[in-house]
Amino acid sequence: MEFIFHGTGTSSALPLVPCVTSTPRISDIQCRCCREAVASMVHPGEEDEDVGAARVNGGERNKRGNTGGIVRKRGEDGEWKTIVIDVGKTFRDQATWLFRKHQIRRIDAVILTHGHQDAIAGLGKSLIHDLRAFTAPPSPQAGAIIPIYLSRATLDAVAQQFPYLVDRNQATGGGDVPSLDFRVFDDDDDVVGGQGIGGGFDVAGIRVVPLPVHHGKYFTPPDQVERLDVPEKQTQPQPQPQTAPQTPPQMMQTKLDGVDGRNAIQPSLTSLLHRKIDESVKATVPFYCYGFVICLHLSPRATYFVGFTHPNAHDEWVAACREVEGTRTVGEEDGFLRAVGESAVKQGEVMESVWERARGEWKGFVRPAYDGQVVRIE
């Protein structure tokens, strides 16, 4: 089994246009993240002294699409089963190079986590065309009906934005509409697509367990979400400390059965909150600390964080993860780590204790994910 990150950014993706157009010279772009990203996008034949000054090894890892993934599992017949998780605004661009690189020629199912544009926009501008191609000759799955798993709230969002996908009678124009089978799952449902969902449901031979999480006021109310970022397991409502973030850390998780539950991917789609706090040091509020504490409860062998925005670069987040592991070397992004620690202190006792707990109790591998990264589970 393998998991491919087709996006690891926020809804805006990276780099940001205001940053890359802020100055004629790439090396003068103040935002390190966007500077390194755009420098990596210049064709080698077009390099000059300016680009050379801005280019760094691994700079392309700062170029990020909307968060999402591709789960692949090889069957007993040797054929790969492919599940796509979320199809946001950047999905088509990501699929163009990733599907070719990994020779993905079929999609067995799609899972949509929520109804925001960074998760479903690709249904209209991408999958309406690409899935049509997947289900027509000469595709190996010509004539197939592709199941799309989603919650009732997400289906309502899809129906509002793309009515022709839910009701073919509302299609306009001369193009065909792909054959899609929307399979709704909700916490209070007993079945989805004819399958019992106690403990999850099967998608193309892979067990999937949807976890309700708080993602702004649009989705699951906080009083229905189990808090994992507090010392003891509690269920909301709970009195919230004044210093706690107003919005709990966003989590998008897919638990895959058939492998050790503590292996690679369990919390791999834990999305981070990113709010700038001190413009003078351009640091990011360490809400990601809560992600570490959540993972302490899950005890994974490996964790991959996603949902990054600017101005902090990929290498800075690598150093932050290595700091928690206890493997960071002296001099490795010292300024960023110092800013993170100062930010935790400024936000009060709760955040400071969370940061200290993450550094003191963490066990296992942890890194920021990047677009195109592949995690394999034997």
RAMOZI-V730590 format. One record per helix or strand of 2 or more residues. SS is the DSSP state (hx for helix, st for strand). FROM is the first residue (numbers start at 1). LEN is the number of residues. If there is no record, write none. Layout:
SS | FROM | LEN
SS | FROM | LEN
This chain:
st | 2 | 6
hx | 17 | 4
hx | 26 | 3
hx | 32 | 9
hx | 44 | 3
hx | 49 | 6
hx | 59 | 4
st | 68 | 7
st | 80 | 6
hx | 91 | 11
st | 109 | 3
hx | 117 | 4
hx | 122 | 13
st | 146 | 5
hx | 152 | 10
hx | 163 | 4
hx | 168 | 3
st | 180 | 5
st | 191 | 2
st | 195 | 2
st | 201 | 3
st | 206 | 4
hx | 222 | 3
st | 226 | 2
st | 234 | 2
st | 255 | 2
st | 270 | 2
hx | 288 | 11
st | 302 | 5
hx | 314 | 12
hx | 334 | 13
hx | 349 | 13
st | 365 | 4
st | 374 | 3
